[in-house]
């Protein structure tokens, strides 16, 4: 590659990656604050139901992603890559900002969760059109034989977006008091996104159209009906289905288990302090992110198939042992309590609710706090547990999350190049976007809600290893995808379309 072409491709990578990263930040800020949001936009009398409702609302944004892929993919194949993902950026940014402006459930009642749901659906539609455009745009600028390497930079954006969302939340928490953050500070990360979107829009506005698409449009070889040609043509439909059931379905569940379910599991099942989880997850993501580039580059050398399939196989085999180790790391039944440091404090609120706070300290430095509220007017109670772990346990969890992120980089690093190479230029945006967003949006996006439900149900049933039940969903989906991918996917990178 010449210096001139390298400079050109880096400009494309920078512009595409920044915009996509910001869209992922916008999308994941909701999931990162799910525990707080559940208390703001849903009834507070049943915390478990409120949290599950929040996860369901979060998942709704994923469910509509395939529709966004169809709508914006069609536009991208007709009018061009550049203008389409400028539109998705503005739609995503506006929706995120408005979520931060919605009054709480206590103020406007059921209108609050309804408005949040509508804005989440708009976010999902926008994201459905973003990824395919960015990946296609970069691939169509990249030299032959290096598409895995260059598109893998786009693959880092989702993880970087999640990382930045965690850092913004931590920074906001450090600046504000706990009371201020709980009252209104949680809205700040939503508001900040509008500034980031504005900067990204100005950068994207000065980009040129993809040379491959511009050439096709000049020669009159673009598609007049991308949807029909993508899904009405039996030959092309076969590749769409193969991409979904042989690659993106498994990639989707591995991605969300390794990054989002791990976070949710530590906060809600292991009861680790939210700020500690954000910090250790951020470190694991920072260490793991370069491996997207490594495996993208490697896929140019050895093919996409075996790297993606090996990542799925490792996840299938090691998820349960990893999560068992994670849970045992903070299980206080294995720790020695310092009895003389145990305290109990009982307070009576103005509305006559009785709040009991039990604090415990353990010999390894772990602290435990249980807060139980007995409601005077509802004749019921609720309790929450917060565990602050020692630095040794933090590094253990960082390592275990990093291993999961490594699985993610193996299945996700090569996927953009794999999808782009499967389809011709004139229907590429549409054809690759649908299987990607069904695999990630439906199979992956539903994972936090489904897995959390499985864990909750198993715990209610009294199972001793209830915390592992949520893993059956990603293990089964990844196993099916692994079998189909190993049998039907060709390891040779298809570059005849590029």
C-alpha positions in Angstrom: 0.0 0.0 0.0 1.4 3.4 -0.9 1.7 6.2 1.5 -1.0 8.2 -0.4 -3.5 5.3 -0.1 -2.7 4.8 3.5 -3.4 8.4 4.3 -6.6 8.2 2.4 -7.8 5.1 4.1 -7.0 6.5 7.6 -9.2 9.5 6.8 -12.0 7.2 6.0 -11.4 5.0 9.0 -11.3 8.1 11.3 -14.5 9.6 10.0 -16.4 6.4 9.9 -15.2 5.1 13.3 -15.9 8.3 15.2 -19.4 8.5 14.0 -20.1 4.8 14.6 -18.4 4.9 18.0 -20.7 7.8 19.1 -23.8 5.9 17.9 -22.8 2.9 20.0 -22.1 5.3 22.9 -25.6 6.7 22.5 -27.1 3.2 22.3 -25.3 1.7 25.2 -25.6 4.6 27.7 -29.1 3.3 28.3 -27.8 -0.2 29.1 -25.0 1.1 31.2 -27.5 3.0 33.4 -30.2 0.3 33.4 -30.1 -0.2 37.1 -30.7 3.6 37.7 -33.2 4.0 34.9 -35.3 1.2 36.2 -36.0 3.4 39.3 -36.8 6.5 37.2 -39.1 5.4 34.4 -40.9 2.4 36.0 -43.0 1.8 39.1 -40.7 1.5 42.2 -42.8 -1.0 44.2 -41.3 -4.0 42.4 -37.6 -3.5 41.7 -37.1 -6.9 39.9 -40.1 -6.2 37.6 -38.8 -2.7 37.0 -35.3 -3.9 36.1 -36.7 -6.6 33.8 -38.9 -3.9 32.1 -35.9 -1.7 31.6 -34.0 -4.6 30.0 -37.0 -5.3 27.8 -37.1 -1.7 26.7 -33.4 -1.9 26.1 -34.0 -5.1 24.0 -36.8 -3.3 22.0 -34.1 -1.1 20.5 -32.4 -4.2 19.2 -35.6 -5.9 17.9 -36.3 -3.0 15.5 -32.7 -2.9 14.2 -33.4 -5.3 11.3 -36.2 -2.9 10.1 -33.7 0.0 10.3 -31.3 -2.2 8.3 -33.9 -2.7 5.5 -35.0 0.9 5.4 -31.6 2.6 5.5 -29.9 -0.3 3.7 -32.2 0.4 0.7 -31.4 4.1 0.9 -27.7 3.4 1.1 -27.8 1.2 -2.1 -29.9 3.8 -4.0 -28.7 7.2 -3.0 -25.3 6.4 -1.4 -23.4 5.4 1.7 -22.4 8.9 2.9 -25.8 10.6 3.2 -27.5 7.6 4.7 -25.3 7.2 7.7 -25.3 11.0 8.2 -29.1 10.7 8.7 -28.7 7.7 11.1 -26.2 9.7 13.2 -28.6 12.7 13.6 -31.6 10.4 14.4 -29.6 8.5 17.0 -28.2 11.6 18.6 -31.5 13.4 18.9 -33.2 10.3 20.4 -30.5 9.9 23.0 -30.6 13.6 24.1 -34.4 13.4 24.5 -34.2 10.3 26.7 -32.2 12.5 29.1 -35.0 15.0 29.1 -38.0 12.8 29.9 -39.6 13.4 33.3 -39.7 10.5 35.8 -42.5 8.0 36.3 -43.4 9.9 39.6 -44.0 13.0 37.5 -45.9 11.8 34.4 -46.8 8.2 35.2 -47.0 5.6 32.4 -46.2 8.3 29.8 -42.6 8.1 31.0 -41.9 4.4 30.0 -43.9 4.9 26.8 -41.8 7.9 25.7 -38.6 6.0 26.6 -39.8 3.0 24.5 -40.5 5.2 21.5 -37.1 6.8 21.6 -35.4 3.4 22.1 -37.2 2.2 18.9 -35.9 5.3 17.0 -32.4 4.5 18.3 -32.7 1.0 17.1 -33.8 2.0 13.6 -30.9 4.4 13.4 -28.3 1.9 14.5 -29.8 -0.6 12.0 -28.7 1.7 9.2 -25.4 2.8 10.7 -23.2 -0.3 10.9 -23.8 -1.6 7.4 -23.0 1.8 6.0 -19.8 2.3 7.9 -18.5 -1.2 7.3 -19.4 -1.1 3.6 -17.9 2.4 3.2 -14.5 1.3 4.8 -14.4 -2.0 2.9 -15.0 -0.2 -0.4 -12.0 2.1 0.3 -9.7 -0.7 1.5 -7.1 -2.5 -0.8 -7.8 -6.1 -1.9 -6.4 -8.6 0.6 -6.5 -6.2 3.5 -10.3 -5.8 4.1 -10.2 -7.8 7.3 -7.6 -5.5 8.8 -9.1 -2.2 7.8 -12.8 -3.1 8.6 -11.7 -4.5 12.0 -11.1 -0.8 13.1 -14.9 -0.4 12.7 -15.4 -3.4 14.9 -13.6 -1.7 17.7 -16.2 1.1 17.8 -18.9 -0.8 19.6 -16.5 -1.7 22.4 -15.0 1.8 22.5 -18.5 3.3 22.6 -19.3 1.1 25.6 -16.0 2.0 27.2 -16.6 5.7 26.8 -20.1 5.4 28.2 -18.7 3.8 31.3 -16.0 6.5 31.7 -18.5 9.3 31.3 -20.8 7.7 33.9 -17.8 7.3 36.3 -16.7 10.9 35.7 -20.2 12.2 36.4 -20.4 10.2 39.6 -17.1 11.5 40.8 -18.0 15.1 40.2 -21.5 14.9 41.7 -22.6 13.6 45.1 -24.5 10.2 45.2 -27.7 12.0 45.9 -27.3 14.5 43.0 -26.4 11.7 40.6 -29.4 9.7 41.6 -31.7 12.7 41.4 -30.6 14.3 38.1 -26.9 13.5 37.3 -27.7 10.3 35.5 -29.2 12.4 32.7 -25.8 14.1 32.0 -24.4 11.3 29.9 -27.5 11.5 27.7 -27.1 15.3 27.3 -23.3 15.0 26.6 -24.0 12.9 23.5 -25.5 15.8 21.5 -22.2 17.6 21.5 -20.3 14.5 20.3 -22.9 14.0 17.6 -22.6 17.6 16.4 -18.8 17.2 16.0 -19.1 13.9 14.2 -21.7 15.3 11.8 -19.4 18.1 10.8 -16.6 15.5 10.1 -18.9 13.2 8.1 -20.3 16.1 6.1 -16.9 16.6 4.4 -16.4 13.0 3.4 -16.6 11.8 -0.2 -18.8 9.0 -1.4 -17.4 5.5 -1.6 -15.4 5.2 -4.9 -16.9 1.8 -5.6 -20.5 3.0 -5.2 -19.7 6.3 -7.1 -18.4 4.2 -10.0 -21.4 1.9 -10.0 -23.8 4.9 -10.0 -21.9 6.6 -12.8 -22.1 3.4 -14.9 -25.8 3.0 -14.1 -25.3 -0.4 -12.4 -26.8 0.4 -9.0 -30.0 -1.4 -8.0 -33.4 0.1 -8.5 -34.9 -2.3 -6.0 -32.3 -3.5 -3.5 -34.9 -5.3 -1.3 -36.2 -7.4 -4.1 -32.7 -8.3 -5.4 -31.4 -9.1 -2.0 -34.2 -11.2 -0.7 -36.3 -12.1 -3.7 -33.4 -13.7 -5.5 -33.0 -17.3 -4.3 -29.3 -17.3 -4.9 -28.6 -14.2 -2.9 -31.2 -15.1 -0.2 -29.2 -18.3 0.4 -26.1 -16.3 1.4 -28.2 -13.9 3.5 -29.5 -16.9 5.5 -26.1 -18.5 5.7 -24.6 -15.2 7.0 -27.3 -15.1 9.7 -27.5 -18.7 10.9 -23.8 -19.6 10.2 -22.1 -16.5 11.6 -23.9 -13.4 13.0 -26.4 -15.3 15.2 -23.6 -16.9 17.2 -21.4 -13.8 17.0 -24.3 -11.7 18.4 -24.8 -13.8 21.6 -21.0 -14.1 22.2 -20.7 -10.3 21.9 -23.5 -9.5 24.3 -22.5 -12.2 26.8 -18.9 -11.0 27.0 -19.7 -7.3 27.4 -23.2 -6.6 28.4 -24.4 -9.7 30.2 -21.1 -9.8 32.2 -21.8 -6.2 33.4 -25.4 -7.0 34.2 -24.4 -10.2 36.0 -21.9 -8.5 38.2 -24.3 -5.7 39.2 -27.5 -7.6 39.7 -26.6 -11.2 40.5 -23.2 -10.8 42.2 -24.3 -7.4 43.7 -21.0 -5.8 43.2 -20.9 -2.0 43.6 -21.9 -0.4 40.3 -18.9 2.0 40.1 -16.5 -0.9 40.7 -18.2 -2.9 37.9 -17.9 0.0 35.5 -14.2 0.4 36.4 -13.2 -3.2 36.0 -15.2 -3.7 32.9 -13.6 -0.6 31.4 -10.1 -2.0 32.1 -11.0 -5.4 30.6 -12.4 -3.6 27.5 -9.3 -1.4 27.2 -7.0 -4.4 27.3 -9.1 -6.5 25.0 -10.0 -4.0 22.3 -6.7 -4.2 20.3 -7.4 -7.9 19.6 -10.2 -6.8 17.2 -7.4 -5.5 15.0 -5.3 -8.6 15.6 -8.0 -11.1 14.5 -9.2 -8.9 11.7 -5.6 -8.8 10.3 -5.2 -12.6 10.9 -8.4 -13.3 9.0 -6.8 -11.7 5.9 -4.1 -14.4 6.2 -5.9 -17.6 7.2 -9.5 -16.8 6.3 -12.5 -15.6 8.3 -14.3 -18.9 9.1 -12.0 -20.7 11.5 -11.2 -17.7 13.6 -14.9 -17.0 14.1 -15.8 -20.6 14.7 -13.0 -21.1 17.2 -14.2 -18.1 19.1 -17.7 -19.5 19.3 -16.4 -22.9 20.4 -14.3 -21.5 23.2 -17.3 -19.5 24.4 -19.5 -22.6 24.4 -17.0 -24.6 26.4 -15.8 -22.0 28.9 -18.8 -19.8 29.7 -20.1 -21.9 32.6 -16.7 -22.4 34.3 -15.9 -18.6 33.9 -19.2 -17.5 35.4 -18.9 -20.0 38.3 -15.5 -18.5 39.1 -16.9 -15.0 38.8 -19.7 -15.7 41.2 -17.5 -17.5 43.7 -15.1 -14.6 43.8 -17.6 -12.4 45.6 -19.7 -15.1 47.4 -19.5 -13.9 51.0 -20.3 -17.4 52.3 -16.7 -18.3 51.4 -15.3 -15.3 53.3 -14.6 -14.8 57.0 -16.7 -12.1 58.6 -15.2 -9.7 61.2 -18.0 -10.0 63.7 -17.1 -7.1 65.9 -17.3 -4.8 62.8 -20.9 -5.8 61.9 -23.4 -3.1 62.5 -27.2 -2.6 62.1 -28.9 0.8 61.8 -32.7 1.3 61.9 -34.2 4.5 60.6 -37.8 5.7 60.2 -38.6 7.8 57.2 -41.1 10.6 57.1 -43.7 8.4 55.5 -43.2 5.8 58.3 -41.3 3.4 56.1 -38.7 1.5 58.3 -35.2 1.3 56.7 -32.8 -1.2 58.2 -29.1 -1.1 57.1 -26.8 -4.0 57.9 -23.1 -3.5 57.3 -20.4 -6.3 57.4 -16.7 -6.4 56.9 -14.6 -9.5 55.9 -11.0 -10.3 56.6 -10.0 -10.0 52.9 -11.2 -6.4 52.8 -14.6 -7.1 51.2 -17.5 -5.0 52.6 -21.2 -5.9 52.5 -24.2 -3.6 52.9 -27.8 -4.8 52.9 -30.6 -2.2 52.9 -34.1 -3.4 53.7 -37.1 -1.1 53.5 -40.4 -2.1 55.2 -43.2 -0.1 53.5 -45.7 1.2 56.0 -48.5 1.7 53.5 -48.0 -1.3 51.4 -47.5 -4.0 54.0 -44.4 -5.4 52.1 -40.7 -5.0 52.1 -37.8 -4.9 49.6 -34.0 -5.2 50.1 -30.9 -4.5 48.1 -27.3 -5.7 48.6 -24.1 -3.9 47.6 -20.7 -5.6 47.8 -17.4 -3.7 47.6 -14.7 -6.1 46.6 -11.0 -5.9 47.4 -8.3 -5.2 44.7 -7.3 -8.8 44.4 -10.9 -9.8 43.5 -11.2 -6.9 41.1 -8.2 -8.1 39.1 -9.6 -11.7 39.1 -12.9 -10.3 37.6 -10.9 -8.1 35.2 -9.1 -11.2 33.9 -12.3 -13.3 33.6 -14.1 -10.5 31.7 -11.0 -10.0 29.5 -11.2 -13.7 28.5 -14.8 -13.2 27.4 -13.8 -10.1 25.5 -11.1 -12.1 23.8 -13.9 -14.5 22.6 -15.8 -11.4 21.3 -12.8 -10.2 19.3 -12.4 -13.5 17.6 -16.0 -13.7 16.4 -16.5 -10.0 15.8 -13.1 -8.9 14.4 -13.5 -10.6 11.0 -17.3 -10.3 10.7 -17.5 -7.1 8.7 -15.1 -8.2 6.0 -16.8 -11.6 5.9 -20.2 -10.0 5.3 -19.1 -7.4 2.8 -17.3 -10.0 0.7 -20.5 -12.1 0.4 -22.5 -9.6 -1.6 -22.1 -7.5 -4.8 -21.8 -3.7 -4.7 -25.3 -2.8 -5.8 -27.1 -4.6 -3.0 -24.3 -4.9 -0.4 -25.6 -2.3 2.1 -29.0 -4.0 2.2 -27.9 -7.6 2.0 -25.2 -7.5 4.7 -27.2 -5.2 7.1 -30.1 -7.5 7.6 -28.3 -10.7 8.7 -26.0 -8.6 10.9 -28.8 -6.8 12.7 -31.0 -9.9 13.0 -28.1 -11.8 14.5 -27.0 -9.0 16.8 -30.3 -7.2 17.3 -32.7 -10.1 17.8 -30.5 -13.0 19.0 -27.9 -10.9 20.7 -30.0 -8.0 21.9 -32.6 -10.2 23.6 -29.9 -11.9 25.6 -29.7 -9.7 28.7 -33.5 -9.8 29.2 -33.8 -13.6 28.5 -30.8 -14.6 30.6 -31.8 -12.4 33.5 -35.2 -13.9 33.4 -33.7 -17.4 33.5 -31.5 -16.6 36.5 -34.5 -15.0 38.3 -36.7 -18.0 37.7 -34.0 -20.5 38.7 -33.3 -18.5 41.9 -37.0 -18.5 42.8 -37.1 -22.3 42.2 -34.3 -22.7 44.8 -31.5 -24.0 42.5 -28.1 -23.8 44.1 -26.4 -22.8 40.8 -29.2 -20.5 39.7 -26.7 -17.9 38.5 -25.5 -20.2 35.7 -29.0 -20.8 34.1 -28.8 -17.5 32.1 -25.9 -19.0 30.1 -27.9 -21.7 28.4 -29.3 -19.2 26.0 -26.0 -18.0 24.5 -24.5 -21.6 24.7 -27.4 -23.1 22.7 -27.5 -20.3 20.1 -23.7 -20.3 19.6 -23.7 -24.2 19.3 -26.3 -24.2 16.6 -24.4 -21.4 14.7 -21.1 -23.3 15.1 -22.5 -26.5 13.5 -24.1 -24.6 10.6 -21.0 -22.5 10.1 -18.5 -25.4 10.1 -20.6 -27.3 7.6 -21.7 -24.7 5.1 -19.3 -21.7 5.3 -16.4 -21.6 2.9 -13.1 -20.5 4.6 -11.9 -18.8 1.4 -12.4 -15.1 1.5 -14.7 -14.2 -1.4 -13.1 -11.1 -3.0 -14.7 -11.5 -6.5 -17.3 -8.8 -5.6 -14.7 -6.2 -4.6 
